[in-house]
Amino acid sequence: MAESKSTPITPELYDYVLAHNPQLNAAQRGIVELTRQQFPKAAGMQSAEEQGPLLAFLVRLIGARHVVEVGTFTGYSTLSMAQALPVDGTLIACDVSEEWTAYGREAWSRAGVADRIELRIAPALETLRAMPSEPHIDLAYLDADKGGYIAYWEELVPRLRPGGLIVADNVLYHGEVADPAATGSALAIRAFNDHVSADRRMESVLLTVADGLTLARKR
């Protein structure tokens, strides 16, 4: 069995990590705290605090202009990526909840990036399939229902430009993916991880960031 070199993350170490990452701006901090207050039971659906700066970093790193997000919730990750886009960049945000995304709309407006974001309230597969079929997406962030991951992947990959990225969240699913007897969402993520690693169109790495993050680049 392989030996992990990962350092266990204590609360003190996590605070240290956040202190040495780019600090959240007022708009980001506001939506993070508001989500925790308004949806204490669902706040775990929000991307981890350190993932906002990471997503923004990736947007800038590859010079992304066209971003797609599958799963928006209250809009923290959306905001983080939109702020990193050029002024003429576009982010299409896919979600099915008017209630949750209403908080995002307010935050995007206050941050001055609402004009870069197209929120589409509909099943994400419908939204993705309605997009142009040719490669045009620079970066896609996948953080939605786990049972749909493979289907979303298969719609995104052909539309991703060469060198473009897919970032998939929750690929460790609380550690349950290591259990061969996994069921439900953990089983769906196990199948997704196998699907990604076997996809020769992409090169990918699975990282122990937050609840697991896969970065996949189109060849």
C-alpha positions as CSV (number, residue, x, y, z in Angstrom):
1,M,0.0,0.0,0.0
2,A,1.3,3.5,-0.9
3,E,2.4,5.8,1.9
4,S,0.8,9.2,1.9
5,K,3.0,12.2,2.4
6,S,0.0,14.5,2.9
7,T,0.1,16.5,6.1
8,P,-3.0,16.1,8.3
9,I,-5.0,19.4,8.2
10,T,-5.7,20.6,11.7
11,P,-7.8,23.8,12.3
12,E,-4.6,25.7,13.2
13,L,-2.9,24.5,10.0
14,Y,-6.0,25.3,7.9
15,D,-6.0,28.9,9.3
16,Y,-2.3,29.1,8.4
17,V,-3.0,28.0,4.8
18,L,-5.7,30.5,4.4
19,A,-3.5,33.2,5.8
20,H,-0.9,32.5,3.2
21,N,-3.3,32.3,0.2
22,P,-4.7,35.4,-1.6
23,Q,-7.1,37.0,0.8
24,L,-10.8,37.0,-0.1
25,N,-12.0,40.4,-1.2
26,A,-15.1,42.0,0.5
27,A,-17.5,40.5,-2.1
28,Q,-16.1,37.0,-1.7
29,R,-16.0,37.2,2.1
30,G,-19.6,38.5,2.1
31,I,-21.1,35.6,0.1
32,V,-19.1,33.0,2.1
33,E,-20.4,34.4,5.4
34,L,-23.9,35.0,4.2
35,T,-24.1,31.4,2.9
36,R,-23.0,30.1,6.3
37,Q,-25.6,32.2,8.0
38,Q,-28.6,31.7,5.7
39,F,-28.0,28.0,4.8
40,P,-26.2,26.4,7.8
41,K,-27.2,22.9,6.9
42,A,-26.4,23.3,3.2
43,A,-23.3,25.5,3.5
44,G,-21.1,22.5,2.9
45,M,-22.2,22.7,-0.7
46,Q,-20.2,25.9,-1.1
47,S,-16.7,25.5,-2.5
48,A,-14.0,25.5,0.1
49,E,-12.6,28.9,0.9
50,E,-9.2,28.2,-0.7
51,Q,-10.8,27.1,-3.9
52,G,-12.0,30.6,-4.8
53,P,-8.5,31.9,-5.2
54,L,-7.4,28.7,-6.9
55,L,-10.1,28.9,-9.5
56,A,-9.3,32.5,-10.1
57,F,-5.6,31.6,-10.4
58,L,-6.4,28.9,-13.0
59,V,-8.6,31.4,-15.0
60,R,-5.7,33.8,-15.2
61,L,-3.1,31.1,-15.8
62,I,-4.7,29.9,-19.0
63,G,-6.0,33.2,-20.1
64,A,-9.6,32.0,-20.0
65,R,-12.3,34.1,-21.7
66,H,-15.1,31.5,-21.9
67,V,-15.9,29.7,-18.6
68,V,-18.7,27.2,-17.8
69,E,-19.8,26.3,-14.3
70,V,-22.0,23.4,-13.6
71,G,-23.5,23.9,-10.1
72,T,-23.5,27.5,-8.8
73,F,-25.3,27.3,-5.4
74,T,-24.9,30.8,-3.9
75,G,-22.3,32.0,-6.3
76,Y,-18.9,32.1,-4.4
77,S,-17.0,30.1,-7.0
78,T,-18.8,32.0,-9.8
79,L,-17.8,35.3,-8.4
80,S,-14.2,34.2,-7.9
81,M,-13.8,33.1,-11.5
82,A,-15.7,36.1,-13.0
83,Q,-13.5,38.5,-11.2
84,A,-10.5,36.9,-12.8
85,L,-11.9,37.1,-16.3
86,P,-11.1,40.0,-18.7
87,V,-13.8,42.6,-18.9
88,D,-15.2,41.0,-22.1
89,G,-15.0,37.5,-20.7
90,T,-18.1,35.3,-20.2
91,L,-19.1,32.8,-17.5
92,I,-22.1,30.6,-18.1
93,A,-23.4,29.5,-14.7
94,C,-25.7,26.4,-14.7
95,D,-28.1,25.8,-11.8
96,V,-31.7,24.8,-11.1
97,S,-32.3,26.9,-8.0
98,E,-33.7,30.4,-8.2
99,E,-33.5,30.7,-4.4
100,W,-29.8,29.9,-3.9
101,T,-28.6,31.7,-7.0
102,A,-30.5,34.9,-6.0
103,Y,-27.8,35.4,-3.4
104,G,-25.2,35.1,-6.0
105,R,-26.9,37.6,-8.3
106,E,-26.8,40.2,-5.6
107,A,-23.1,39.5,-4.8
108,W,-22.1,39.6,-8.5
109,S,-23.9,42.9,-9.0
110,R,-22.3,44.5,-5.9
111,A,-18.9,43.3,-7.2
112,G,-19.4,44.8,-10.6
113,V,-19.1,41.5,-12.6
114,A,-22.8,40.7,-13.2
115,D,-22.3,41.6,-16.9
116,R,-19.7,38.8,-17.3
117,I,-22.1,36.1,-15.9
118,E,-25.0,34.4,-17.7
119,L,-27.0,32.5,-15.2
120,R,-29.1,29.8,-16.8
121,I,-31.8,28.2,-14.6
122,A,-32.4,24.8,-16.2
123,P,-31.1,21.2,-16.0
124,A,-27.4,21.6,-16.8
125,L,-27.5,18.9,-19.5
126,E,-30.1,20.9,-21.4
127,T,-27.9,24.0,-21.1
128,L,-24.7,22.2,-22.2
129,R,-26.4,20.5,-25.1
130,A,-27.7,23.8,-26.4
131,M,-24.2,25.3,-26.6
132,P,-22.2,25.4,-29.8
133,S,-20.7,21.9,-30.5
134,E,-17.3,23.2,-31.6
135,P,-14.4,23.6,-29.1
136,H,-14.8,27.0,-27.5
137,I,-14.7,26.6,-23.7
138,D,-11.5,27.5,-21.9
139,L,-12.3,26.3,-18.4
140,A,-15.2,24.4,-16.9
141,Y,-15.9,23.9,-13.2
142,L,-17.9,20.9,-12.2
143,D,-19.6,21.0,-8.8
144,A,-23.1,19.7,-9.1
145,D,-25.1,16.4,-8.6
146,K,-22.6,13.6,-8.5
147,G,-24.7,11.2,-10.4
148,G,-24.5,13.6,-13.4
149,Y,-20.8,14.0,-13.5
150,I,-20.1,11.6,-16.3
151,A,-22.8,13.0,-18.5
152,Y,-21.6,16.6,-17.9
153,W,-18.1,15.5,-18.7
154,E,-19.1,14.0,-22.0
155,E,-20.9,17.2,-23.0
156,L,-18.0,19.4,-21.9
157,V,-15.0,17.6,-23.3
158,P,-15.9,18.0,-27.0
159,R,-16.6,21.7,-26.4
160,L,-13.3,22.3,-24.6
161,R,-10.6,23.9,-26.6
162,P,-7.2,22.2,-26.8
163,G,-5.3,23.1,-23.6
164,G,-8.6,23.9,-21.8
165,L,-9.3,22.7,-18.3
166,I,-12.0,20.9,-16.5
167,V,-11.9,21.2,-12.8
168,A,-14.1,18.7,-10.9
169,D,-14.9,19.1,-7.2
170,N,-15.7,16.4,-4.5
171,V,-13.8,13.7,-6.3
172,L,-12.9,12.1,-2.9
173,Y,-16.4,12.4,-1.6
174,H,-15.5,12.5,2.1
175,G,-13.2,9.6,1.6
176,E,-16.0,7.2,0.7
177,V,-14.6,6.6,-2.8
178,A,-12.0,4.3,-1.4
179,D,-14.7,1.9,-0.3
180,P,-15.4,-0.8,-3.0
181,A,-18.8,-1.2,-1.4
182,A,-19.6,2.5,-1.8
183,T,-23.2,3.4,-2.8
184,G,-25.1,6.5,-3.9
185,S,-23.0,9.6,-4.7
186,A,-19.8,8.0,-3.6
187,L,-20.3,5.2,-6.1
188,A,-21.1,7.7,-8.8
189,I,-17.9,9.5,-8.1
190,R,-15.9,6.3,-8.1
191,A,-17.3,5.7,-11.6
192,F,-16.5,9.2,-12.6
193,N,-12.9,9.0,-11.4
194,D,-12.4,5.8,-13.4
195,H,-14.0,7.4,-16.5
196,V,-11.7,10.4,-16.3
197,S,-8.5,8.4,-15.8
198,A,-9.4,6.2,-18.8
199,D,-10.2,9.2,-21.1
200,R,-7.3,9.5,-23.6
201,R,-8.7,12.9,-24.8
202,M,-7.6,14.4,-21.5
203,E,-4.6,14.3,-19.1
204,S,-5.7,14.6,-15.5
205,V,-4.5,14.7,-11.9
206,L,-6.5,14.0,-8.8
207,L,-5.5,16.1,-5.9
208,T,-6.2,16.0,-2.2
209,V,-7.5,19.6,-2.2
210,A,-10.5,20.1,0.1
211,D,-12.8,17.2,-0.7
212,G,-10.7,16.2,-3.7
213,L,-10.2,18.1,-6.9
214,T,-9.4,16.8,-10.3
215,L,-7.7,19.0,-12.9
216,A,-8.0,17.7,-16.4
217,R,-6.4,19.3,-19.5
218,K,-7.5,18.6,-23.0
219,R,-4.7,17.2,-25.2
